[in-house]
Amino acid sequence: MTILVTGATGNIGRRVVEGLVGAGQRVRAMVRDPLRARRVLPEGVEVVHGDFDRPGSWPEALAGADRVYLFPLVYRPEPGEPGFVEQAAAAGVRRFVVHSAAAAGFAPSDDPSALGRHLEEERAAHRGIELMVEATGREWTHVRPGLLAANALGWAERIRTGRAVREPYGSSGYPLVHEADVAEVAVAALLTDAHLGAAYTITGPAKVTQLEQVAAIEAAIGAPVGFEEPPPAQARAEMLADGYPPDEADWLVELLADAVDGPGVLPPTGTYQEITGRPPRSFARWARDHAAAFLPAAA
């Protein structure tokens, strides 16, 4: 059995590949940059060039594949033109595990908050891909991660260069999910029949505030980082100075403001523990796993 992994060199896709290889599976990675993929993926993975924007690259990637881990598509076929999902089914793929997003399970107009509006805006695209897969009549599972802990990598350059993290609303936070948890669920869905027809929203174990995130990074790297909390108006002005469009700056400030008292429309789920029997990885664990990203480069 050959399992095709798209998005194989990303934060989650790479862990899916590693999990499948560890389980003794034959893995094919569809990537845009095969040379880079061969450097970062485990030995024994078959690497093929493939691009959702180049249908001519699909047949080689799909030949003989039985199951597919489908990372979000950037390709949108013209009306009447078969897309990657349809061609995969026609090529003999029997099972799809879709890397979707929590937005796909969000009911329209549920919440007026910044996160609620974002989920509503994203829902149609992610749910559309899920529906494409379901329409093939093949086996499917949808994995819907919430907000990823990896978003904290946006602070890495500041921390590496000795600057404090600077954000409004230090007590704001969401139940950030470790990418390894998402990958484990995807691997389980690829390898067993227990998850057929399921759609899983995966989150971290609890809300973790920005202050707590910085403290976890400090503990992981063994050095002080610091946290500066500008007033919201000042934070917005700094975002504009950094090149953010006004609407995006407004939304980012509001997103943090909405999560001061709780995670709002995306509370923690117990899905990961229900599937694996283990509690989700904490943000502190994520910080330890990624400590190198926050350390100054060696002289």
C-alpha positions as CSV (number, residue, x, y, z in Angstrom):
1,M,0.0,0.0,0.0
2,T,1.3,3.4,-1.0
3,I,0.2,6.5,1.0
4,L,0.6,9.8,-0.8
5,V,1.3,12.8,1.5
6,T,0.8,16.3,0.1
7,G,2.3,19.3,1.9
8,A,4.9,16.8,3.1
9,T,7.6,19.3,4.1
10,G,5.3,21.5,6.2
11,N,5.1,21.6,10.0
12,I,2.3,19.0,10.1
13,G,3.0,17.1,6.8
14,R,6.5,16.3,7.8
15,R,5.3,14.8,11.1
16,V,2.6,12.8,9.1
17,V,5.4,11.4,7.0
18,E,7.5,10.5,10.0
19,G,4.6,8.8,11.7
20,L,3.8,6.7,8.6
21,V,7.4,5.7,8.1
22,G,7.7,4.8,11.8
23,A,4.7,2.5,11.3
24,G,6.4,0.8,8.4
25,Q,4.3,2.2,5.6
26,R,5.4,3.0,2.0
27,V,5.2,6.7,1.8
28,R,5.3,9.0,-1.3
29,A,5.7,12.7,-0.8
30,M,4.3,15.1,-3.3
31,V,6.3,18.3,-3.1
32,R,7.2,21.4,-5.2
33,D,10.9,21.2,-4.3
34,P,12.2,17.6,-4.4
35,L,15.8,18.5,-3.5
36,R,14.8,20.2,-0.3
37,A,12.4,17.3,0.5
38,R,15.1,14.7,0.2
39,R,17.2,16.7,2.7
40,V,14.5,17.0,5.4
41,L,12.3,13.8,5.0
42,P,13.2,10.4,6.4
43,E,15.2,8.0,4.4
44,G,13.2,5.7,2.2
45,V,10.4,8.2,1.4
46,E,9.7,8.3,-2.3
47,V,9.8,12.0,-3.3
48,V,7.9,13.1,-6.5
49,H,7.4,16.6,-7.9
50,G,3.8,17.7,-7.8
51,D,2.0,21.0,-7.7
52,F,-1.7,21.6,-7.3
53,D,-1.4,24.4,-9.9
54,R,0.1,22.0,-12.5
55,P,-2.3,19.1,-13.3
56,G,0.3,17.6,-15.6
57,S,2.3,16.7,-12.4
58,W,-0.5,14.8,-10.8
59,P,-0.4,11.4,-12.6
60,E,3.1,10.5,-11.4
61,A,2.2,11.4,-7.8
62,L,-1.1,9.5,-7.9
63,A,0.0,6.3,-9.7
64,G,-0.6,3.4,-7.4
65,A,-1.5,5.5,-4.4
66,D,-4.1,3.9,-2.2
67,R,-4.6,6.6,0.4
68,V,-3.9,10.4,0.4
69,Y,-3.2,12.9,3.1
70,L,-4.6,16.0,1.5
71,F,-3.2,19.3,2.6
72,P,-5.4,22.4,1.8
73,L,-5.6,22.9,-2.0
74,V,-4.5,26.0,-3.7
75,Y,-5.6,24.8,-7.1
76,R,-9.1,25.6,-8.1
77,P,-10.2,23.9,-11.3
78,E,-12.2,25.7,-14.0
79,P,-15.9,24.7,-14.2
80,G,-16.2,21.3,-15.7
81,E,-12.5,20.5,-15.3
82,P,-11.7,17.6,-12.9
83,G,-9.5,18.8,-10.0
84,F,-7.0,16.9,-8.0
85,V,-9.5,15.2,-5.8
86,E,-11.5,13.8,-8.7
87,Q,-8.4,12.7,-10.5
88,A,-7.1,11.0,-7.4
89,A,-10.3,9.1,-7.1
90,A,-10.2,8.1,-10.8
91,A,-6.6,7.0,-10.3
92,G,-7.7,4.5,-7.6
93,V,-7.3,6.3,-4.3
94,R,-9.6,4.7,-1.8
95,R,-9.2,6.9,1.2
96,F,-8.7,10.6,1.8
97,V,-7.6,12.2,5.1
98,V,-8.3,15.9,4.7
99,H,-6.2,18.5,6.5
100,S,-9.0,21.0,7.0
101,A,-9.6,23.6,9.7
102,A,-11.9,24.2,12.6
103,A,-13.6,26.7,10.4
104,A,-15.2,23.9,8.4
105,G,-17.3,22.9,11.3
106,F,-18.4,26.4,12.2
107,A,-22.1,27.2,11.7
108,P,-22.8,30.4,9.7
109,S,-23.2,33.6,11.7
110,D,-22.6,31.9,15.0
111,D,-20.6,34.6,16.6
112,P,-19.8,38.3,15.9
113,S,-16.3,38.2,17.5
114,A,-13.1,38.6,15.5
115,L,-12.4,34.9,15.6
116,G,-16.0,34.1,14.8
117,R,-16.0,36.3,11.7
118,H,-12.7,34.7,10.6
119,L,-14.1,31.2,11.0
120,E,-17.1,32.2,9.0
121,E,-15.0,33.7,6.2
122,E,-12.8,30.5,6.0
123,R,-15.6,28.0,6.4
124,A,-16.8,27.9,2.8
125,A,-13.3,27.2,1.4
126,H,-12.4,24.4,3.9
127,R,-15.9,22.8,3.8
128,G,-15.8,23.0,0.1
129,I,-12.8,20.8,-0.1
130,E,-14.3,18.4,2.4
131,L,-17.5,18.2,0.2
132,M,-15.4,17.5,-2.9
133,V,-13.8,14.5,-1.2
134,E,-17.2,13.2,0.2
135,A,-18.7,13.5,-3.3
136,T,-16.2,11.0,-4.7
137,G,-17.8,8.2,-2.7
138,R,-14.4,7.2,-1.3
139,E,-13.5,6.7,2.4
140,W,-12.7,10.0,4.2
141,T,-11.8,11.6,7.5
142,H,-11.5,15.3,8.1
143,V,-9.0,16.6,10.6
144,R,-9.8,20.2,11.6
145,P,-7.1,21.8,13.7
146,G,-7.8,25.0,15.7
147,L,-5.2,27.7,16.2
148,L,-1.7,26.2,16.0
149,A,1.0,26.7,18.6
150,A,3.4,27.2,15.7
151,N,1.9,30.7,15.3
152,A,4.3,31.7,18.2
153,L,7.2,31.3,15.7
154,G,6.2,34.7,14.5
155,W,8.0,36.0,17.6
156,A,11.2,34.0,16.9
157,E,13.2,36.7,15.2
158,R,12.5,39.2,18.0
159,I,13.5,36.7,20.6
160,R,16.6,35.6,18.8
161,T,17.8,39.2,18.5
162,G,17.2,40.0,22.2
163,R,14.0,42.0,21.9
164,A,11.0,41.4,24.1
165,V,7.7,40.2,22.7
166,R,5.5,43.2,22.2
167,E,1.7,42.6,22.0
168,P,-1.5,44.1,23.4
169,Y,-3.6,42.1,25.8
170,G,-1.1,39.9,27.5
171,S,-3.8,37.9,29.2
172,S,-5.4,37.0,25.9
173,G,-5.1,33.4,24.7
174,Y,-6.5,30.4,22.9
175,P,-6.1,26.6,23.3
176,L,-3.2,26.4,20.9
177,V,-2.6,22.9,19.4
178,H,0.8,21.2,18.9
179,E,1.3,20.2,15.3
180,A,2.3,16.7,16.5
181,D,-1.1,16.1,17.9
182,V,-2.7,17.0,14.6
183,A,-0.3,14.7,12.7
184,E,-1.0,11.8,15.1
185,V,-4.7,12.0,14.4
186,A,-4.1,12.1,10.7
187,V,-1.8,9.1,10.8
188,A,-4.4,7.1,12.8
189,A,-7.1,8.0,10.3
190,L,-4.8,6.9,7.4
191,L,-3.9,3.6,9.0
192,T,-7.1,2.4,10.7
193,D,-10.8,2.1,9.9
194,A,-11.9,3.5,13.3
195,H,-12.2,7.1,12.0
196,L,-14.0,6.7,8.7
197,G,-16.6,9.3,8.1
198,A,-15.5,11.4,11.1
199,A,-14.7,15.1,11.3
200,Y,-12.4,15.9,14.2
201,T,-11.7,19.4,15.7
202,I,-8.3,19.3,17.4
203,T,-7.2,21.9,19.9
204,G,-4.7,22.2,22.7
205,P,-5.6,21.2,26.3
206,A,-6.4,24.7,27.6
207,K,-6.3,28.4,26.9
208,V,-2.7,29.6,27.1
209,T,-2.2,33.4,27.4
210,Q,0.4,35.4,25.6
211,L,2.2,35.9,28.9
212,E,2.1,32.2,29.6
213,Q,3.5,31.5,26.1
214,V,6.4,33.8,26.7
215,A,7.1,32.3,30.1
216,A,7.1,28.8,28.5
217,I,9.6,29.9,25.8
218,E,11.8,31.5,28.5
219,A,11.8,28.2,30.4
220,A,12.6,26.3,27.2
221,I,15.6,28.4,26.2
222,G,16.8,29.1,29.7
223,A,16.9,32.8,29.2
224,P,14.7,35.9,29.8
225,V,12.6,37.1,26.9
226,G,10.3,39.8,28.4
227,F,6.8,40.9,27.4
228,E,5.8,44.5,26.6
229,E,2.1,45.3,26.5
230,P,1.4,48.5,24.6
231,P,-2.1,50.0,24.7
232,P,-4.3,48.7,21.9
233,A,-4.2,52.0,19.9
234,Q,-0.4,52.0,20.1
235,A,-0.2,48.4,19.0
236,R,-2.4,49.1,16.0
237,A,-0.2,52.1,15.1
238,E,2.9,49.9,15.3
239,M,1.2,47.3,13.1
240,L,0.4,50.0,10.5
241,A,4.0,51.2,10.6
242,D,5.1,47.6,9.9
243,G,3.0,47.5,6.8
244,Y,-0.2,45.8,8.0
245,P,-3.3,46.9,6.1
246,P,-5.7,48.9,8.4
247,D,-8.4,46.2,8.3
248,E,-5.9,43.5,9.3
249,A,-4.5,45.5,12.1
250,D,-7.9,46.2,13.5
251,W,-8.8,42.5,13.3
252,L,-5.6,41.3,15.0
253,V,-6.1,43.7,17.9
254,E,-9.8,42.7,18.2
255,L,-8.8,39.0,18.0
256,L,-6.6,39.4,21.1
257,A,-9.2,41.5,22.9
258,D,-11.9,38.9,22.4
259,A,-9.8,36.2,24.1
260,V,-9.0,38.0,27.3
261,D,-11.8,36.4,29.3
262,G,-11.8,33.0,27.4
263,P,-11.2,31.3,24.1
264,G,-14.7,32.3,22.9
265,V,-16.0,30.3,20.0
266,L,-13.1,27.8,19.9
267,P,-12.9,26.2,23.3
268,P,-10.7,23.2,24.1
269,T,-12.0,19.9,22.7
270,G,-11.2,16.5,24.2
271,T,-10.8,14.9,20.7
272,Y,-7.1,14.1,20.8
273,Q,-7.4,12.3,24.1
274,E,-10.5,10.4,23.0
275,I,-8.6,9.1,20.0
276,T,-5.2,8.5,21.5
277,G,-5.9,7.9,25.2
278,R,-3.3,10.6,26.1
279,P,-3.8,14.3,27.0
280,P,-2.9,16.8,24.3
281,R,0.6,18.2,24.3
282,S,0.9,21.5,26.2
283,F,2.3,24.7,24.9
284,A,5.2,24.2,27.3
285,R,6.0,21.0,25.5
286,W,5.7,22.8,22.2
287,A,8.2,25.4,23.4
288,R,10.7,22.8,24.4
289,D,10.3,21.0,21.1
290,H,11.0,24.3,19.2
291,A,13.5,25.9,21.5
292,A,16.2,26.0,18.8
293,A,14.0,28.4,16.8
294,F,14.2,31.0,19.5
295,L,17.9,30.8,20.4
296,P,20.4,33.2,18.9
297,A,22.5,31.8,16.0
298,A,25.9,30.5,17.1
299,A,28.7,33.0,16.5
